[in-house]
Amino acid sequence: MRALAIGLAAVALLAGCGGNSVTQPAGSTKVNMTEFKFDPAAITVAHGKVVFFLVNAGNTAHDLAIRDSKDNRIAVSELVSAGDSSVFTVDNIEAGSYTIFCTQQGHEASGMKGTLTVT
């Protein structure tokens, strides 16, 4: 009986350890990702170091990439699995207008894009 209790306790502990979910850092900008959109789709942040808190509420993996007006990729987050969250830090982003999009095949074309305004 004791072995069963220990086994059940171990299963309960392991069940709580799944995924890469993290807590939202203070001062970060929260972005929800689903099929196929960002919420919010229009984001405004101050220039310099920017911290995004990415929450994948969808059913497939997503990321967040930033592209400037000349079509250059500025930064790309790690791939966030369905149900997980991640902190994405861009150390030095200049003021301007940018496009945010998901780099996964077909996601941007399906509407998973938005705007990032850096003041």
C-alpha positions as YAML, in Angstrom:
chain: A
units: angstrom
residues:
- id: 1
  name: MET
  ca: [0.00, 0.00, 0.00]
- id: 2
  name: ARG
  ca: [2.87, 2.35, 0.82]
- id: 3
  name: ALA
  ca: [4.43, 1.75, -2.63]
- id: 4
  name: LEU
  ca: [1.10, 2.64, -4.27]
- id: 5
  name: ALA
  ca: [0.89, 5.89, -2.30]
- id: 6
  name: ILE
  ca: [4.46, 6.84, -3.24]
- id: 7
  name: GLY
  ca: [3.76, 5.99, -6.89]
- id: 8
  name: LEU
  ca: [0.60, 8.13, -6.94]
- id: 9
  name: ALA
  ca: [2.48, 11.03, -5.33]
- id: 10
  name: ALA
  ca: [5.21, 10.80, -7.95]
- id: 11
  name: VAL
  ca: [2.67, 10.82, -10.78]
- id: 12
  name: ALA
  ca: [0.95, 13.87, -9.27]
- id: 13
  name: LEU
  ca: [4.27, 15.73, -9.03]
- id: 14
  name: LEU
  ca: [5.25, 14.88, -12.61]
- id: 15
  name: ALA
  ca: [1.86, 15.93, -13.95]
- id: 16
  name: GLY
  ca: [2.51, 19.44, -12.64]
- id: 17
  name: CYS
  ca: [5.88, 19.67, -14.39]
- id: 18
  name: GLY
  ca: [4.78, 19.66, -18.03]
- id: 19
  name: GLY
  ca: [5.44, 22.40, -20.58]
- id: 20
  name: ASN
  ca: [7.47, 25.56, -20.51]
- id: 21
  name: SER
  ca: [4.92, 27.88, -18.92]
- id: 22
  name: VAL
  ca: [6.43, 30.78, -17.02]
- id: 23
  name: THR
  ca: [5.10, 33.70, -15.01]
- id: 24
  name: GLN
  ca: [4.60, 37.06, -16.71]
- id: 25
  name: PRO
  ca: [7.44, 39.43, -15.79]
- id: 26
  name: ALA
  ca: [6.52, 42.86, -14.44]
- id: 27
  name: GLY
  ca: [6.52, 45.50, -17.17]
- id: 28
  name: SER
  ca: [6.28, 42.98, -20.01]
- id: 29
  name: THR
  ca: [3.82, 43.16, -22.90]
- id: 30
  name: LYS
  ca: [1.49, 40.14, -22.99]
- id: 31
  name: VAL
  ca: [0.68, 38.70, -26.42]
- id: 32
  name: ASN
  ca: [-1.76, 35.81, -26.84]
- id: 33
  name: MET
  ca: [-1.18, 33.55, -29.83]
- id: 34
  name: THR
  ca: [-3.87, 31.35, -31.41]
- id: 35
  name: GLU
  ca: [-4.79, 30.06, -34.86]
- id: 36
  name: PHE
  ca: [-4.17, 32.40, -36.63]
- id: 37
  name: LYS
  ca: [-3.82, 35.69, -34.82]
- id: 38
  name: PHE
  ca: [-2.01, 37.72, -32.20]
- id: 39
  name: ASP
  ca: [-4.00, 39.45, -29.47]
- id: 40
  name: PRO
  ca: [-3.41, 42.30, -29.42]
- id: 41
  name: ALA
  ca: [-2.55, 42.63, -33.11]
- id: 42
  name: ALA
  ca: [-1.41, 46.25, -32.69]
- id: 43
  name: ILE
  ca: [1.24, 46.77, -30.01]
- id: 44
  name: THR
  ca: [2.97, 49.98, -28.90]
- id: 45
  name: VAL
  ca: [6.11, 49.90, -26.76]
- id: 46
  name: ALA
  ca: [8.94, 52.27, -25.83]
- id: 47
  name: HIS
  ca: [12.27, 51.96, -27.66]
- id: 48
  name: GLY
  ca: [15.19, 50.13, -26.08]
- id: 49
  name: LYS
  ca: [14.81, 46.82, -24.26]
- id: 50
  name: VAL
  ca: [11.37, 45.28, -24.82]
- id: 51
  name: VAL
  ca: [10.06, 42.20, -23.03]
- id: 52
  name: PHE
  ca: [7.15, 40.23, -24.47]
- id: 53
  name: PHE
  ca: [5.22, 37.59, -22.53]
- id: 54
  name: LEU
  ca: [4.00, 35.14, -25.18]
- id: 55
  name: VAL
  ca: [1.07, 32.87, -24.32]
- id: 56
  name: ASN
  ca: [0.14, 30.16, -26.80]
- id: 57
  name: ALA
  ca: [-3.59, 29.59, -26.30]
- id: 58
  name: GLY
  ca: [-3.79, 27.76, -29.63]
- id: 59
  name: ASN
  ca: [-3.56, 24.15, -30.69]
- id: 60
  name: THR
  ca: [-0.27, 24.31, -32.60]
- id: 61
  name: ALA
  ca: [3.18, 25.83, -32.00]
- id: 62
  name: HIS
  ca: [3.67, 29.53, -32.72]
- id: 63
  name: ASP
  ca: [6.42, 32.14, -32.48]
- id: 64
  name: LEU
  ca: [6.64, 35.90, -32.80]
- id: 65
  name: ALA
  ca: [9.01, 37.52, -35.27]
- id: 66
  name: ILE
  ca: [9.65, 41.22, -35.83]
- id: 67
  name: ARG
  ca: [10.32, 42.60, -39.32]
- id: 68
  name: ASP
  ca: [11.25, 46.21, -40.20]
- id: 69
  name: SER
  ca: [9.89, 48.28, -43.10]
- id: 70
  name: LYS
  ca: [12.76, 47.04, -45.34]
- id: 71
  name: ASP
  ca: [11.71, 43.41, -44.79]
- id: 72
  name: ASN
  ca: [14.65, 42.66, -42.45]
- id: 73
  name: ARG
  ca: [14.02, 40.32, -39.53]
- id: 74
  name: ILE
  ca: [14.94, 42.11, -36.33]
- id: 75
  name: ALA
  ca: [14.27, 39.28, -33.88]
- id: 76
  name: VAL
  ca: [12.44, 35.95, -33.57]
- id: 77
  name: SER
  ca: [11.18, 34.30, -30.38]
- id: 78
  name: GLU
  ca: [11.60, 30.65, -29.59]
- id: 79
  name: LEU
  ca: [8.84, 28.34, -30.77]
- id: 80
  name: VAL
  ca: [6.13, 28.17, -28.09]
- id: 81
  name: SER
  ca: [4.21, 24.89, -27.89]
- id: 82
  name: ALA
  ca: [0.43, 24.82, -27.55]
- id: 83
  name: GLY
  ca: [-0.57, 25.63, -23.98]
- id: 84
  name: ASP
  ca: [2.84, 27.02, -23.02]
- id: 85
  name: SER
  ca: [4.18, 30.51, -22.46]
- id: 86
  name: SER
  ca: [7.56, 32.13, -22.94]
- id: 87
  name: VAL
  ca: [9.43, 35.36, -22.25]
- id: 88
  name: PHE
  ca: [10.88, 36.98, -25.40]
- id: 89
  name: THR
  ca: [13.33, 39.85, -24.88]
- id: 90
  name: VAL
  ca: [14.54, 42.21, -27.60]
- id: 91
  name: ASP
  ca: [17.52, 44.09, -26.17]
- id: 92
  name: ASN
  ca: [17.69, 47.19, -28.34]
- id: 93
  name: ILE
  ca: [14.87, 48.08, -30.70]
- id: 94
  name: GLU
  ca: [14.80, 51.51, -32.28]
- id: 95
  name: ALA
  ca: [11.75, 53.74, -32.65]
- id: 96
  name: GLY
  ca: [9.75, 52.97, -35.78]
- id: 97
  name: SER
  ca: [7.02, 50.83, -37.29]
- id: 98
  name: TYR
  ca: [7.43, 47.08, -37.54]
- id: 99
  name: THR
  ca: [5.44, 44.02, -38.57]
- id: 100
  name: ILE
  ca: [4.98, 41.12, -36.17]
- id: 101
  name: PHE
  ca: [4.28, 37.69, -37.64]
- id: 102
  name: CYS
  ca: [4.49, 33.96, -36.99]
- id: 103
  name: THR
  ca: [7.25, 32.24, -38.98]
- id: 104
  name: GLN
  ca: [5.56, 28.84, -39.07]
- id: 105
  name: GLN
  ca: [4.64, 27.76, -42.59]
- id: 106
  name: GLY
  ca: [1.36, 29.32, -43.72]
- id: 107
  name: HIS
  ca: [0.62, 31.15, -40.46]
- id: 108
  name: GLU
  ca: [1.38, 34.69, -41.66]
- id: 109
  name: ALA
  ca: [-0.57, 34.09, -44.88]
- id: 110
  name: SER
  ca: [-3.49, 32.86, -42.74]
- id: 111
  name: GLY
  ca: [-3.56, 36.22, -40.91]
- id: 112
  name: MET
  ca: [-1.13, 35.69, -38.03]
- id: 113
  name: LYS
  ca: [0.48, 39.12, -38.25]
- id: 114
  name: GLY
  ca: [0.15, 42.57, -36.77]
- id: 115
  name: THR
  ca: [1.92, 45.84, -36.14]
- id: 116
  name: LEU
  ca: [4.49, 46.91, -33.59]
- id: 117
  name: THR
  ca: [4.97, 50.63, -33.03]
- id: 118
  name: VAL
  ca: [8.09, 51.57, -31.10]
- id: 119
  name: THR
  ca: [8.07, 55.13, -29.71]
...
